[in-house]
Structures are given as C-alpha cells and as structure tokens.
C-alpha cells in the first residue's frame, strides 16, 4: 500500500510497518550524472517515500526545520554526496 505524502509526514516511527518503507540502501544512483539527474533518479526510485524511508534497519523520517539557513537542496545534496 502506498502512503500519501501527508501520511508520510505524520508517520509514527514507533508503529510504522517497516515492510511498507523503501530502503534507501537499495536506491541506485550513477554518481557520474549531473546533480539534477541524480536527484531525479532518487526521486523516481523513492517515489513519495522521501519523507519516511529505511536505511538498513533504521527508520528515517525527514522533517525540515525553519531554524536553519540550509534548504532542501542543500540537505538532499549532502545526502546524495554520501552515496
């Protein structure tokens, strides 16, 4: 069952069914592609799971703070650089 974006944003990490989450470790990205192409590939492979996903056995929920100068592009760029 696919969750909506609103459901992903409000998911309870303690009760989420891990089997419904995409594992970020299974996302394949060609690091030789330009940044915007890498971002498109990640979004395509993860679908609406950018708010909540697995990284191995760890459940990750992404929330964006208004208390920082970093924007979503900065955060995604940092995450992509670790792949």
PDB file of N, CA, C and O in Angstrom:
ATOM      1  N   UNK A   1       0.838  -1.180   0.000  1.00  0.00           N
ATOM      2  CA  UNK A   1       0.000   0.000   0.000  1.00  0.00           C
ATOM      3  C   UNK A   1       0.881   1.242   0.000  1.00  0.00           C
ATOM      4  O   UNK A   1       1.737   1.395   0.871  1.00  0.00           O
ATOM      5  N   UNK A   2       0.681   2.116  -0.956  1.00  0.00           N
ATOM      6  CA  UNK A   2       1.425   3.370  -0.997  1.00  0.00           C
ATOM      7  C   UNK A   2       0.806   4.361  -0.031  1.00  0.00           C
ATOM      8  O   UNK A   2      -0.414   4.511   0.035  1.00  0.00           O
ATOM      9  N   UNK A   3       1.668   5.036   0.715  1.00  0.00           N
ATOM     10  CA  UNK A   3       1.197   6.066   1.631  1.00  0.00           C
ATOM     11  C   UNK A   3       1.200   7.409   0.921  1.00  0.00           C
ATOM     12  O   UNK A   3       2.020   7.649   0.035  1.00  0.00           O
ATOM     13  N   UNK A   4       0.289   8.277   1.309  1.00  0.00           N
ATOM     14  CA  UNK A   4       0.257   9.617   0.738  1.00  0.00           C
ATOM     15  C   UNK A   4       1.367  10.450   1.371  1.00  0.00           C
ATOM     16  O   UNK A   4       1.930  10.066   2.396  1.00  0.00           O
ATOM     17  N   UNK A   5       1.680  11.590   0.760  1.00  0.00           N
ATOM     18  CA  UNK A   5       2.688  12.486   1.331  1.00  0.00           C
ATOM     19  C   UNK A   5       2.295  12.919   2.734  1.00  0.00           C
ATOM     20  O   UNK A   5       3.142  12.973   3.625  1.00  0.00           O
ATOM     21  N   UNK A   6       1.031  13.225   2.938  1.00  0.00           N
ATOM     22  CA  UNK A   6       0.574  13.664   4.263  1.00  0.00           C
ATOM     23  C   UNK A   6       0.752  12.540   5.281  1.00  0.00           C
ATOM     24  O   UNK A   6       1.167  12.796   6.412  1.00  0.00           O
ATOM     25  N   UNK A   7       0.445  11.300   4.898  1.00  0.00           N
ATOM     26  CA  UNK A   7       0.647  10.170   5.798  1.00  0.00           C
ATOM     27  C   UNK A   7       2.128   9.986   6.111  1.00  0.00           C
ATOM     28  O   UNK A   7       2.496   9.701   7.251  1.00  0.00           O
ATOM     29  N   UNK A   8       2.979  10.150   5.089  1.00  0.00           N
ATOM     30  CA  UNK A   8       4.423  10.022   5.314  1.00  0.00           C
ATOM     31  C   UNK A   8       4.925  11.086   6.289  1.00  0.00           C
ATOM     32  O   UNK A   8       5.743  10.793   7.160  1.00  0.00           O
ATOM     33  N   UNK A   9       4.437  12.320   6.144  1.00  0.00           N
ATOM     34  CA  UNK A   9       4.879  13.408   7.018  1.00  0.00           C
ATOM     35  C   UNK A   9       4.492  13.158   8.470  1.00  0.00           C
ATOM     36  O   UNK A   9       5.206  13.566   9.386  1.00  0.00           O
ATOM     37  N   UNK A  10       3.361  12.488   8.679  1.00  0.00           N
ATOM     38  CA  UNK A  10       2.830  12.307  10.025  1.00  0.00           C
ATOM     39  C   UNK A  10       3.049  10.914  10.595  1.00  0.00           C
ATOM     40  O   UNK A  10       2.461  10.567  11.619  1.00  0.00           O
ATOM     41  N   UNK A  11       3.868  10.131   9.962  1.00  0.00           N
ATOM     42  CA  UNK A  11       4.043   8.740  10.368  1.00  0.00           C
ATOM     43  C   UNK A  11       4.689   8.636  11.753  1.00  0.00           C
ATOM     44  O   UNK A  11       5.572   9.421  12.098  1.00  0.00           O
ATOM     45  N   UNK A  12       4.245   7.674  12.525  1.00  0.00           N
ATOM     46  CA  UNK A  12       4.801   7.413  13.850  1.00  0.00           C
ATOM     47  C   UNK A  12       5.918   6.382  13.689  1.00  0.00           C
ATOM     48  O   UNK A  12       5.665   5.236  13.317  1.00  0.00           O
ATOM     49  N   UNK A  13       7.131   6.790  13.967  1.00  0.00           N
ATOM     50  CA  UNK A  13       8.285   5.906  13.769  1.00  0.00           C
ATOM     51  C   UNK A  13       8.232   4.659  14.640  1.00  0.00           C
ATOM     52  O   UNK A  13       8.839   3.642  14.301  1.00  0.00           O
ATOM     53  N   UNK A  14       7.522   4.723  15.746  1.00  0.00           N
ATOM     54  CA  UNK A  14       7.452   3.576  16.651  1.00  0.00           C
ATOM     55  C   UNK A  14       6.454   2.517  16.172  1.00  0.00           C
ATOM     56  O   UNK A  14       6.558   1.352  16.556  1.00  0.00           O
ATOM     57  N   UNK A  15       5.490   2.915  15.336  1.00  0.00           N
ATOM     58  CA  UNK A  15       4.455   1.957  14.934  1.00  0.00           C
ATOM     59  C   UNK A  15       4.432   1.664  13.436  1.00  0.00           C
ATOM     60  O   UNK A  15       3.643   0.833  12.987  1.00  0.00           O
ATOM     61  N   UNK A  16       5.278   2.330  12.661  1.00  0.00           N
ATOM     62  CA  UNK A  16       5.258   2.142  11.215  1.00  0.00           C
ATOM     63  C   UNK A  16       5.634   0.699  10.856  1.00  0.00           C
ATOM     64  O   UNK A  16       6.509   0.097  11.478  1.00  0.00           O
ATOM     65  N   UNK A  17       4.964   0.171   9.856  1.00  0.00           N
ATOM     66  CA  UNK A  17       5.294  -1.159   9.337  1.00  0.00           C
ATOM     67  C   UNK A  17       6.520  -0.994   8.435  1.00  0.00           C
ATOM     68  O   UNK A  17       6.417  -0.443   7.339  1.00  0.00           O
ATOM     69  N   UNK A  18       7.662  -1.466   8.891  1.00  0.00           N
ATOM     70  CA  UNK A  18       8.920  -1.301   8.151  1.00  0.00           C
ATOM     71  C   UNK A  18       8.854  -1.914   6.758  1.00  0.00           C
ATOM     72  O   UNK A  18       9.576  -1.492   5.855  1.00  0.00           O
ATOM     73  N   UNK A  19       7.995  -2.899   6.587  1.00  0.00           N
ATOM     74  CA  UNK A  19       7.867  -3.554   5.279  1.00  0.00           C
ATOM     75  C   UNK A  19       7.243  -2.642   4.231  1.00  0.00           C
ATOM     76  O   UNK A  19       7.334  -2.931   3.038  1.00  0.00           O
ATOM     77  N   UNK A  20       6.612  -1.552   4.647  1.00  0.00           N
ATOM     78  CA  UNK A  20       5.992  -0.631   3.701  1.00  0.00           C
ATOM     79  C   UNK A  20       6.969   0.463   3.256  1.00  0.00           C
ATOM     80  O   UNK A  20       6.649   1.256   2.371  1.00  0.00           O
ATOM     81  N   UNK A  21       8.149   0.506   3.864  1.00  0.00           N
ATOM     82  CA  UNK A  21       9.103   1.582   3.579  1.00  0.00           C
ATOM     83  C   UNK A  21      10.163   1.143   2.573  1.00  0.00           C
ATOM     84  O   UNK A  21      10.597  -0.008   2.576  1.00  0.00           O
ATOM     85  N   UNK A  22      10.565   2.057   1.728  1.00  0.00           N
ATOM     86  CA  UNK A  22      11.642   1.810   0.772  1.00  0.00           C
ATOM     87  C   UNK A  22      12.975   1.921   1.504  1.00  0.00           C
ATOM     88  O   UNK A  22      13.161   2.816   2.328  1.00  0.00           O
ATOM     89  N   UNK A  23      13.899   1.017   1.204  1.00  0.00           N
ATOM     90  CA  UNK A  23      15.234   1.055   1.807  1.00  0.00           C
ATOM     91  C   UNK A  23      16.143   1.913   0.935  1.00  0.00           C
ATOM     92  O   UNK A  23      16.394   1.582  -0.223  1.00  0.00           O
ATOM     93  N   UNK A  24      16.631   3.009   1.492  1.00  0.00           N
ATOM     94  CA  UNK A  24      17.496   3.927   0.740  1.00  0.00           C
ATOM     95  C   UNK A  24      18.771   3.234   0.271  1.00  0.00           C
ATOM     96  O   UNK A  24      19.382   3.663  -0.708  1.00  0.00           O
ATOM     97  N   UNK A  25      19.175   2.176   0.953  1.00  0.00           N
ATOM     98  CA  UNK A  25      20.373   1.442   0.535  1.00  0.00           C
ATOM     99  C   UNK A  25      20.171   0.727  -0.793  1.00  0.00           C
ATOM    100  O   UNK A  25      21.140   0.330  -1.440  1.00  0.00           O
ATOM    101  N   UNK A  26      18.920   0.563  -1.200  1.00  0.00           N
ATOM    102  CA  UNK A  26      18.623  -0.109  -2.463  1.00  0.00           C
ATOM    103  C   UNK A  26      18.438   0.865  -3.621  1.00  0.00           C
ATOM    104  O   UNK A  26      18.177   0.448  -4.750  1.00  0.00           O
ATOM    105  N   UNK A  27      18.572   2.157  -3.348  1.00  0.00           N
ATOM    106  CA  UNK A  27      18.458   3.173  -4.393  1.00  0.00           C
ATOM    107  C   UNK A  27      19.791   3.245  -5.129  1.00  0.00           C
ATOM    108  O   UNK A  27      20.843   3.409  -4.511  1.00  0.00           O
ATOM    109  N   UNK A  28      19.737   3.121  -6.444  1.00  0.00           N
ATOM    110  CA  UNK A  28      20.954   3.152  -7.258  1.00  0.00           C
ATOM    111  C   UNK A  28      21.085   4.494  -7.952  1.00  0.00           C
ATOM    112  O   UNK A  28      20.162   4.951  -8.625  1.00  0.00           O
ATOM    113  N   UNK A  29      22.244   5.124  -7.782  1.00  0.00           N
ATOM    114  CA  UNK A  29      22.485   6.430  -8.382  1.00  0.00           C
ATOM    115  C   UNK A  29      23.842   6.414  -9.076  1.00  0.00           C
ATOM    116  O   UNK A  29      24.851   6.040  -8.477  1.00  0.00           O
ATOM    117  N   UNK A  30      23.858   6.820 -10.330  1.00  0.00           N
ATOM    118  CA  UNK A  30      25.103   6.936 -11.090  1.00  0.00           C
ATOM    119  C   UNK A  30      25.749   8.272 -10.728  1.00  0.00           C
ATOM    120  O   UNK A  30      25.271   9.329 -11.140  1.00  0.00           O
ATOM    121  N   UNK A  31      26.835   8.220  -9.957  1.00  0.00           N
ATOM    122  CA  UNK A  31      27.454   9.460  -9.478  1.00  0.00           C
ATOM    123  C   UNK A  31      28.117  10.266 -10.587  1.00  0.00           C
ATOM    124  O   UNK A  31      28.530  11.404 -10.363  1.00  0.00           O
ATOM    125  N   UNK A  32      28.222   9.687 -11.785  1.00  0.00           N
ATOM    126  CA  UNK A  32      28.792  10.423 -12.911  1.00  0.00           C
ATOM    127  C   UNK A  32      27.768  11.333 -13.592  1.00  0.00           C
ATOM    128  O   UNK A  32      28.127  12.171 -14.420  1.00  0.00           O
ATOM    129  N   UNK A  33      26.501  11.164 -13.242  1.00  0.00           N
ATOM    130  CA  UNK A  33      25.459  12.019 -13.821  1.00  0.00           C
ATOM    131  C   UNK A  33      25.491  13.399 -13.157  1.00  0.00           C
ATOM    132  O   UNK A  33      25.973  13.538 -12.033  1.00  0.00           O
ATOM    133  N   UNK A  34      24.983  14.405 -13.845  1.00  0.00           N
ATOM    134  CA  UNK A  34      24.873  15.730 -13.232  1.00  0.00           C
ATOM    135  C   UNK A  34      23.949  15.681 -12.013  1.00  0.00           C
ATOM    136  O   UNK A  34      23.092  14.803 -11.906  1.00  0.00           O
ATOM    137  N   UNK A  35      24.133  16.624 -11.107  1.00  0.00           N
ATOM    138  CA  UNK A  35      23.375  16.655  -9.857  1.00  0.00           C
ATOM    139  C   UNK A  35      21.875  16.562 -10.094  1.00  0.00           C
ATOM    140  O   UNK A  35      21.201  15.756  -9.453  1.00  0.00           O
ATOM    141  N   UNK A  36      21.343  17.367 -10.999  1.00  0.00           N
ATOM    142  CA  UNK A  36      19.893  17.366 -11.197  1.00  0.00           C
ATOM    143  C   UNK A  36      19.390  16.014 -11.693  1.00  0.00           C
ATOM    144  O   UNK A  36      18.271  15.616 -11.369  1.00  0.00           O
ATOM    145  N   UNK A  37      20.204  15.305 -12.476  1.00  0.00           N
ATOM    146  CA  UNK A  37      19.814  13.970 -12.954  1.00  0.00           C
ATOM    147  C   UNK A  37      19.846  12.960 -11.808  1.00  0.00           C
ATOM    148  O   UNK A  37      18.980  12.090 -11.721  1.00  0.00           O
ATOM    149  N   UNK A  38      20.849  13.077 -10.926  1.00  0.00           N
ATOM    150  CA  UNK A  38      20.911  12.191  -9.747  1.00  0.00           C
ATOM    151  C   UNK A  38      19.691  12.400  -8.858  1.00  0.00           C
ATOM    152  O   UNK A  38      19.099  11.443  -8.359  1.00  0.00           O
ATOM    153  N   UNK A  39      19.326  13.664  -8.669  1.00  0.00           N
ATOM    154  CA  UNK A  39      18.167  13.964  -7.826  1.00  0.00           C
ATOM    155  C   UNK A  39      16.889  13.389  -8.428  1.00  0.00           C
ATOM    156  O   UNK A  39      16.033  12.880  -7.705  1.00  0.00           O
ATOM    157  N   UNK A  40      16.762  13.470  -9.754  1.00  0.00           N
ATOM    158  CA  UNK A  40      15.584  12.907 -10.428  1.00  0.00           C
ATOM    159  C   UNK A  40      15.531  11.389 -10.237  1.00  0.00           C
ATOM    160  O   UNK A  40      14.465  10.822  -9.996  1.00  0.00           O
ATOM    161  N   UNK A  41      16.691  10.741 -10.349  1.00  0.00           N
ATOM    162  CA  UNK A  41      16.739   9.287 -10.168  1.00  0.00           C
ATOM    163  C   UNK A  41      16.338   8.877  -8.759  1.00  0.00           C
ATOM    164  O   UNK A  41      15.595   7.914  -8.570  1.00  0.00           O
ATOM    165  N   UNK A  42      16.832   9.614  -7.775  1.00  0.00           N
ATOM    166  CA  UNK A  42      16.472   9.308  -6.384  1.00  0.00           C
ATOM    167  C   UNK A  42      14.977   9.488  -6.191  1.00  0.00           C
ATOM    168  O   UNK A  42      14.318   8.618  -5.620  1.00  0.00           O
ATOM    169  N   UNK A  43      14.434  10.600  -6.657  1.00  0.00           N
ATOM    170  CA  UNK A  43      13.002  10.856  -6.503  1.00  0.00           C
ATOM    171  C   UNK A  43      12.174   9.787  -7.210  1.00  0.00           C
ATOM    172  O   UNK A  43      11.155   9.345  -6.679  1.00  0.00           O
ATOM    173  N   UNK A  44      12.597   9.371  -8.394  1.00  0.00           N
ATOM    174  CA  UNK A  44      11.856   8.356  -9.144  1.00  0.00           C
ATOM    175  C   UNK A  44      11.869   7.019  -8.409  1.00  0.00           C
ATOM    176  O   UNK A  44      10.844   6.342  -8.327  1.00  0.00           O
ATOM    177  N   UNK A  45      13.033   6.637  -7.874  1.00  0.00           N
ATOM    178  CA  UNK A  45      13.152   5.347  -7.208  1.00  0.00           C
ATOM    179  C   UNK A  45      12.462   5.327  -5.842  1.00  0.00           C
ATOM    180  O   UNK A  45      11.957   4.288  -5.416  1.00  0.00           O
ATOM    181  N   UNK A  46      12.440   6.463  -5.163  1.00  0.00           N
ATOM    182  CA  UNK A  46      11.850   6.506  -3.829  1.00  0.00           C
ATOM    183  C   UNK A  46      10.386   6.920  -3.845  1.00  0.00           C
ATOM    184  O   UNK A  46       9.684   6.751  -2.847  1.00  0.00           O
ATOM    185  N   UNK A  47       9.920   7.458  -4.965  1.00  0.00           N
ATOM    186  CA  UNK A  47       8.525   7.851  -5.048  1.00  0.00           C
ATOM    187  C   UNK A  47       8.167   8.856  -3.972  1.00  0.00           C
ATOM    188  O   UNK A  47       8.883   9.836  -3.765  1.00  0.00           O
ATOM    189  N   UNK A  48       7.050   8.614  -3.280  1.00  0.00           N
ATOM    190  CA  UNK A  48       6.631   9.546  -2.243  1.00  0.00           C
ATOM    191  C   UNK A  48       7.262   9.206  -0.892  1.00  0.00           C
ATOM    192  O   UNK A  48       6.776   9.640   0.152  1.00  0.00           O
ATOM    193  N   UNK A  49       8.333   8.436  -0.919  1.00  0.00           N
ATOM    194  CA  UNK A  49       8.966   7.994   0.323  1.00  0.00           C
ATOM    195  C   UNK A  49      10.108   8.889   0.782  1.00  0.00           C
ATOM    196  O   UNK A  49      10.899   8.482   1.634  1.00  0.00           O
ATOM    197  N   UNK A  50      10.212  10.088   0.244  1.00  0.00           N
ATOM    198  CA  UNK A  50      11.296  10.967   0.669  1.00  0.00           C
ATOM    199  C   UNK A  50      11.097  11.489   2.085  1.00  0.00           C
ATOM    200  O   UNK A  50      12.055  11.954   2.702  1.00  0.00           O
ATOM    201  N   UNK A  51       9.891  11.425   2.610  1.00  0.00           N
ATOM    202  CA  UNK A  51       9.634  11.859   3.981  1.00  0.00           C
ATOM    203  C   UNK A  51       9.946  10.770   4.992  1.00  0.00           C
ATOM    204  O   UNK A  51      10.365  11.060   6.113  1.00  0.00           O
ATOM    205  N   UNK A  52       9.745   9.528   4.604  1.00  0.00           N
ATOM    206  CA  UNK A  52       9.949   8.428   5.538  1.00  0.00           C
ATOM    207  C   UNK A  52      10.433   7.214   4.750  1.00  0.00           C
ATOM    208  O   UNK A  52       9.805   6.794   3.779  1.00  0.00           O
ATOM    209  N   UNK A  53      11.568   6.657   5.190  1.00  0.00           N
ATOM    210  CA  UNK A  53      12.155   5.515   4.497  1.00  0.00           C
ATOM    211  C   UNK A  53      13.047   4.758   5.471  1.00  0.00           C
ATOM    212  O   UNK A  53      13.232   5.177   6.614  1.00  0.00           O
ATOM    213  N   UNK A  54      13.593   3.654   5.013  1.00  0.00           N
ATOM    214  CA  UNK A  54      14.551   2.888   5.812  1.00  0.00           C
ATOM    215  C   UNK A  54      15.950   3.140   5.292  1.00  0.00           C
ATOM    216  O   UNK A  54      16.146   3.410   4.108  1.00  0.00           O
ATOM    217  N   UNK A  55      16.908   3.051   6.174  1.00  0.00           N
ATOM    218  CA  UNK A  55      18.321   2.989   5.813  1.00  0.00           C
ATOM    219  C   UNK A  55      18.843   1.758   6.548  1.00  0.00           C
ATOM    220  O   UNK A  55      19.320   1.839   7.680  1.00  0.00           O
ATOM    221  N   UNK A  56      18.738   0.616   5.870  1.00  0.00           N
ATOM    222  CA  UNK A  56      19.038  -0.642   6.552  1.00  0.00           C
ATOM    223  C   UNK A  56      17.931  -0.929   7.551  1.00  0.00           C
ATOM    224  O   UNK A  56      16.759  -1.010   7.183  1.00  0.00           O
ATOM    225  N   UNK A  57      18.306  -1.085   8.822  1.00  0.00           N
ATOM    226  CA  UNK A  57      17.325  -1.368   9.874  1.00  0.00           C
ATOM    227  C   UNK A  57      16.804  -0.112  10.559  1.00  0.00           C
ATOM    228  O   UNK A  57      15.993  -0.201  11.480  1.00  0.00           O
ATOM    229  N   UNK A  58      17.255   1.039  10.124  1.00  0.00           N
ATOM    230  CA  UNK A  58      16.883   2.296  10.766  1.00  0.00           C
ATOM    231  C   UNK A  58      15.779   2.983   9.973  1.00  0.00           C
ATOM    232  O   UNK A  58      15.894   3.156   8.759  1.00  0.00           O
ATOM    233  N   UNK A  59      14.713   3.372  10.659  1.00  0.00           N
ATOM    234  CA  UNK A  59      13.630   4.124  10.027  1.00  0.00           C
ATOM    235  C   UNK A  59      13.992   5.604  10.113  1.00  0.00           C
ATOM    236  O   UNK A  59      14.353   6.108  11.177  1.00  0.00           O
ATOM    237  N   UNK A  60      13.890   6.287   8.977  1.00  0.00           N
ATOM    238  CA  UNK A  60      14.249   7.705   8.892  1.00  0.00           C
ATOM    239  C   UNK A  60      13.013   8.502   8.490  1.00  0.00           C
ATOM    240  O   UNK A  60      12.327   8.161   7.526  1.00  0.00           O
ATOM    241  N   UNK A  61      12.741   9.556   9.232  1.00  0.00           N
ATOM    242  CA  UNK A  61      11.676  10.481   8.839  1.00  0.00           C
ATOM    243  C   UNK A  61      12.326  11.843   8.643  1.00  0.00           C
ATOM    244  O   UNK A  61      13.040  12.327   9.521  1.00  0.00           O
ATOM    245  N   UNK A  62      12.082  12.447   7.515  1.00  0.00           N
ATOM    246  CA  UNK A  62      12.683  13.733   7.181  1.00  0.00           C
ATOM    247  C   UNK A  62      11.721  14.846   7.562  1.00  0.00           C
ATOM    248  O   UNK A  62      10.556  14.851   7.162  1.00  0.00           O
ATOM    249  N   UNK A  63      12.231  15.780   8.338  1.00  0.00           N
ATOM    250  CA  UNK A  63      11.471  16.984   8.660  1.00  0.00           C
ATOM    251  C   UNK A  63      12.376  18.161   8.342  1.00  0.00           C
ATOM    252  O   UNK A  63      13.593  18.089   8.510  1.00  0.00           O
ATOM    253  N   UNK A  64      11.780  19.220   7.890  1.00  0.00           N
ATOM    254  CA  UNK A  64      12.555  20.393   7.518  1.00  0.00           C
ATOM    255  C   UNK A  64      12.359  21.467   8.567  1.00  0.00           C
ATOM    256  O   UNK A  64      11.234  21.825   8.915  1.00  0.00           O
ATOM    257  N   UNK A  65      13.464  21.968   9.057  1.00  0.00           N
ATOM    258  CA  UNK A  65      13.437  22.976  10.108  1.00  0.00           C
ATOM    259  C   UNK A  65      13.392  24.382   9.518  1.00  0.00           C
ATOM    260  O   UNK A  65      13.982  24.657   8.473  1.00  0.00           O
ATOM    261  N   UNK A  66      12.690  25.246  10.202  1.00  0.00           N
ATOM    262  CA  UNK A  66      12.689  26.660   9.815  1.00  0.00           C
ATOM    263  C   UNK A  66      13.769  27.416  10.583  1.00  0.00           C
ATOM    264  O   UNK A  66      13.906  28.631  10.438  1.00  0.00           O
ATOM    265  N   UNK A  67      14.534  26.693  11.398  1.00  0.00           N
ATOM    266  CA  UNK A  67      15.551  27.324  12.235  1.00  0.00           C
ATOM    267  C   UNK A  67      16.948  27.213  11.632  1.00  0.00           C
ATOM    268  O   UNK A  67      17.939  27.327  12.353  1.00  0.00           O
ATOM    269  N   UNK A  68      17.042  26.996  10.333  1.00  0.00           N
ATOM    270  CA  UNK A  68      18.329  26.859   9.681  1.00  0.00           C
ATOM    271  C   UNK A  68      18.310  27.606   8.352  1.00  0.00           C
ATOM    272  O   UNK A  68      17.247  27.867   7.789  1.00  0.00           O
ATOM    273  N   UNK A  69      19.481  27.938   7.870  1.00  0.00           N
ATOM    274  CA  UNK A  69      19.563  28.587   6.562  1.00  0.00           C
ATOM    275  C   UNK A  69      19.687  27.561   5.444  1.00  0.00           C
ATOM    276  O   UNK A  69      19.551  27.908   4.271  1.00  0.00           O
ATOM    277  N   UNK A  70      19.945  26.297   5.793  1.00  0.00           N
ATOM    278  CA  UNK A  70      20.041  25.243   4.785  1.00  0.00           C
ATOM    279  C   UNK A  70      18.658  24.970   4.214  1.00  0.00           C
ATOM    280  O   UNK A  70      17.670  24.927   4.946  1.00  0.00           O
ATOM    281  N   UNK A  71      18.597  24.784   2.898  1.00  0.00           N
ATOM    282  CA  UNK A  71      17.314  24.476   2.274  1.00  0.00           C
ATOM    283  C   UNK A  71      17.281  23.001   1.871  1.00  0.00           C
ATOM    284  O   UNK A  71      18.241  22.265   2.100  1.00  0.00           O
ATOM    285  N   UNK A  72      16.187  22.587   1.281  1.00  0.00           N
ATOM    286  CA  UNK A  72      16.034  21.185   0.889  1.00  0.00           C
ATOM    287  C   UNK A  72      17.129  20.773  -0.084  1.00  0.00           C
ATOM    288  O   UNK A  72      17.667  19.672   0.024  1.00  0.00           O
ATOM    289  N   UNK A  73      17.467  21.647  -1.039  1.00  0.00           N
ATOM    290  CA  UNK A  73      18.534  21.329  -1.997  1.00  0.00           C
ATOM    291  C   UNK A  73      19.841  21.034  -1.274  1.00  0.00           C
ATOM    292  O   UNK A  73      20.542  20.081  -1.614  1.00  0.00           O
ATOM    293  N   UNK A  74      20.171  21.852  -0.274  1.00  0.00           N
ATOM    294  CA  UNK A  74      21.397  21.637   0.494  1.00  0.00           C
ATOM    295  C   UNK A  74      21.379  20.279   1.186  1.00  0.00           C
ATOM    296  O   UNK A  74      22.367  19.545   1.162  1.00  0.00           O
ATOM    297  N   UNK A  75      20.255  19.957   1.797  1.00  0.00           N
ATOM    298  CA  UNK A  75      20.136  18.688   2.529  1.00  0.00           C
ATOM    299  C   UNK A  75      20.194  17.489   1.582  1.00  0.00           C
ATOM    300  O   UNK A  75      20.894  16.515   1.858  1.00  0.00           O
ATOM    301  N   UNK A  76      19.467  17.555   0.474  1.00  0.00           N
ATOM    302  CA  UNK A  76      19.481  16.443  -0.482  1.00  0.00           C
ATOM    303  C   UNK A  76      20.868  16.306  -1.092  1.00  0.00           C
ATOM    304  O   UNK A  76      21.358  15.192  -1.275  1.00  0.00           O
ATOM    305  N   UNK A  77      21.502  17.425  -1.407  1.00  0.00           N
ATOM    306  CA  UNK A  77      22.859  17.390  -1.961  1.00  0.00           C
ATOM    307  C   UNK A  77      23.809  16.683  -0.986  1.00  0.00           C
ATOM    308  O   UNK A  77      24.601  15.832  -1.392  1.00  0.00           O
ATOM    309  N   UNK A  78      23.726  17.035   0.283  1.00  0.00           N
ATOM    310  CA  UNK A  78      24.569  16.392   1.279  1.00  0.00           C
ATOM    311  C   UNK A  78      24.299  14.904   1.381  1.00  0.00           C
ATOM    312  O   UNK A  78      25.219  14.100   1.527  1.00  0.00           O
ATOM    313  N   UNK A  79      23.021  14.547   1.301  1.00  0.00           N
ATOM    314  CA  UNK A  79      22.664  13.136   1.372  1.00  0.00           C
ATOM    315  C   UNK A  79      23.172  12.391   0.141  1.00  0.00           C
ATOM    316  O   UNK A  79      23.700  11.286   0.266  1.00  0.00           O
ATOM    317  N   UNK A  80      23.019  12.982  -1.053  1.00  0.00           N
ATOM    318  CA  UNK A  80      23.490  12.332  -2.282  1.00  0.00           C
ATOM    319  C   UNK A  80      25.000  12.169  -2.292  1.00  0.00           C
ATOM    320  O   UNK A  80      25.512  11.195  -2.845  1.00  0.00           O
ATOM    321  N   UNK A  81      25.715  13.098  -1.695  1.00  0.00           N
ATOM    322  CA  UNK A  81      27.167  13.016  -1.694  1.00  0.00           C
ATOM    323  C   UNK A  81      27.669  11.874  -0.816  1.00  0.00           C
ATOM    324  O   UNK A  81      28.818  11.453  -0.948  1.00  0.00           O
ATOM    325  N   UNK A  82      26.827  11.371   0.072  1.00  0.00           N
ATOM    326  CA  UNK A  82      27.240  10.250   0.909  1.00  0.00           C
ATOM    327  C   UNK A  82      27.031   8.910   0.217  1.00  0.00           C
ATOM    328  O   UNK A  82      27.467   7.874   0.719  1.00  0.00           O
ATOM    329  N   UNK A  83      26.362   8.928  -0.942  1.00  0.00           N
ATOM    330  CA  UNK A  83      26.080   7.667  -1.652  1.00  0.00           C
ATOM    331  C   UNK A  83      27.277   7.243  -2.463  1.00  0.00           C
ATOM    332  O   UNK A  83      27.236   6.209  -3.129  1.00  0.00           O
TER     333      UNK A  83
END
